[in-house]
Amino acid sequence: MKSGVLVLACSLIVALTFISTAAAAITLPKGSWLPCDQANSNYCIESVSVQHVGQKALLLNWVATGTSVAGATATGGAIAGKAVPGRWTSDSWSSQGFNSLGYDGLYIDSKAANEFVPWVYVIAQPTLSTNASAALAMQATNSLYSTNLDSETSIDIKLRTGDMRVGVIFGVGTDVTTDAKSASGYSTMDISGYPVLVPMAKSSKDCLDNTGIAVAKSVQFQSVVVPQNDSFGFGVEGASGKLYIGSNGICKLSTPIWDPEKKIFRYSASAPHFAPDGKTINSGFYRAVIPYADAALYWGLTKPEDAATALIVSITTGAGGSVAALKSVSARNGLIVIDVSGFDFPDPTLDIRLNPAYTMSSSTLGPLVSTPSPKPTPTPAPKKVTITCKKGVVTKKITAVKPVCPSGYKLTK
């Protein structure tokens, strides 16, 4: 079955084709989720941490607006934007060198993607605080867009997700890992990865051909969590919930489109062709993280170590795009990781399918059309001969391959 739904989740325009399983509807709380120690439901934010390359992870604390943190400061050219109810930060923020990032904490906005579907939209936004008033940190040259998150500082967000069973997560970030678990009376979802530079479009029309120009670029980290136990979900019974799709093209970034007949996963993403200077061409990446169990479920691939030869990864682009890209398929730590990078926007589409030349039973690449083995040439039967044997007046004829006269008989000519 193929079907589609179009939704808008903040800056993400999401096209969905899904396989839904029979399930009761999931009802998410209204508004942004609170820290779990302040929430009255099992949809909340348990913890947030950051880790710069080469340093130890720093666990952040929730600091509500009106409360100052002596060690949390920021230097840089960011300006204060929209006020937020608080931020995740630490009194060790400056001592670990994070003050030079241009922001003094993170506001994790986790909420329903919209009022129509039970998908969870999660975005990490930089904050800038003045006199204990927390606000979003915005670009000084374009106050409509947040200042850049540090692309060398990973962000780890742990959520309580009520009775949700995750079907797929897709979003913006690099080296993203996810982990869904069941706790006492609720489920949890851990999303960890690095922010990535995203070309921002003023309108979706800027992502259609080779004339589009990005209005800005922003280093971002965001995800959409899609359940499988809801009629608007994604997945089949038995899926692990750890399938992840990532890209930096957010005009059409979507869940996978799964064709169960052809057994093809298809992903789409889009961004303006040009950078804000109108000259530099924007390039992009895709990353698909597929658990071994899901590869067996969707393709019957029971030997994930063969993924590099068993799966075909192809990319197509529209007018103005290019197919020049680096592709890699690896299997490690229980996950098949497919990376495609270096292609040009505006609107590439990535297909992942089973190689028709792959033979499951022998785990080797065989001929596209099986050819029966030639039948062996039959060995001719030994030729029999007849001899005449005589004893007195008695004569006998003996027929055999190697005939011999009986005892007392003599061979006659």
Secondary structure, 3 states (H helix, E strand, C coil): CCCCEEEEECCEEEEECCCCCCCCCCCCCCCCCCECCCCCCCEEEEEEEEEECCCCCEEEEEEECCCCCCCCCCCCCCEEEEECCEEEECCCCCCCCHHHHCCCEEEEEEEECCCCCCCEEEEEEEEEEECCEEEEEECCCCCCCECCCCCCEEEEEEEEECCCCEEEEEEECEEEEEEEEECCCCEEEEEEEECEEEEECCCHHHHCCCCCECCEEEEEEEEEEEECCCCCCCCCCCCCCCCEEEECCCCCCCCCEEECCCCEEEEECCCCCECCCCCCECEEEEEEEEEHHHHHHHHCCCCHHHHHHHEEEEEECCCCCCCCCEEEEEEECCEEEEEEEEEECCCCEEEEEECCCEECCCCEECCCCCCCCCCCCCCCCCCCEEEEEEECCEEEEEEECCCCCCCCCEEEC
